[in-house]
Amino acid sequence: MNILIANDDGVFAPGLQALAQALKPLGRVVVVAPESERSGYSSALTLDRPLRPVQIAEDVWAVNGTPADCVYLSMNGLFDFEFDLVVSGINSGANLGDDVLYSGTVGAAFEGRLMKHPAIAVSLAGANVRAYEHPEHYAKAAQWVHDFIAKGLPVLPPRHIFNINIPDVEQIQGAQVTYQGRRAQSKPISSHVDPRGRQVYWIGLAGEAVTDPQPVSDYVQSDFFAVSNGYVSITPIQMDATNYTVLENLHAHVNG
C-alpha cells in the first residue's frame, strides 16, 4: 500500500514524524508537507504563484504551499505512481466541531477524498508544549492510527473522510463513533496598536463546545463528549454540504 502523509504544522512537526514512522510497516510512506506551519488554511489551493516541491530526504518532500496543495500535487503528477490512502496529521491540537471549517489538517484529508480508501485527518486533542517536549505522546497516537488502519478501514460512501481526534491522556478509554459537535461564537478579537501607530488585530480564540440538549442516539455522542471523556473520536464527514432535508420546502418557497 502507498500511503501519502501531509499536515498543516509543517514538514518537521513532531506529529508528522511520529505518524510516518508508525505507518511504515503498512507499506511505502511518502511525506509531502508544507515547508512551514500552514494552520487555518482549510482546503485553500495556491493559484497566484508557482509551487516548488523540494525533496529533503528519501520519500520526504517540502512544499511552499498549503496542506491541500501538498496532496493535490502528489495526486496529480508529482509522482509516477498512485496512492491508496491519504493520512493528514498528527495535528498539534484538536479539530472538533466547527474547527473542521478552518482546519488545514482536515483540508488536506479532503483533497484525498477520491482515494481507494477513505482519507483520514488525525489530531492530538489537548496537545501543547508538553507534547513537543515528550514525543511519546505523538508516538502513542500514531500507534493507534497504525492499528486502526491495519485492522482494515471501515467502508464509507464516496467523498467521505474520517476526522479522528485522539485525547492526550495517560490511558485512552477506547474509541467512539461520533457526530460533529458545535462551538459557541468565537472569543472577541484583540485590538492593539503596533510600534508604528497602526491598528492591528488578533483573531480571537475558538468558542466553547455547545452542550447538545439530546445526543443523536443512546450510543452516538458528539466528538467533544468523546474526547473530554478520554475516548478517541471517529467522525465520518462528507464533502457534500447540501442540506437535503430542506430542499423540497425551499424549492416550494422559491417557486411560489
Buried (B, 14 or more C-beta within 10 A) or exposed (E): EBBBBBBBBBBBBBBBBBBBBBBEEBBBBBBBBBBEBBBBBBBBBBEEEEBEBEEEEEBBBBBBBBBBBBBBBBBEEBBEEEBBBBBBBBBBBBBBBBBBEBBBBBBBBBBBBEBEBBBBBBBBBBBEEEBBEEBEBBBBBBBBBBEBBEEEBEEBEEEBBBBBBBBBBEEBEEBBBBBBBBBEEEEEEEEEEEEEEEEEEEEEEBBEBBEBEEEEEEEEBBBBBBBBBEBBBBBBBBEEEEEEEEEEEEEEEEEE
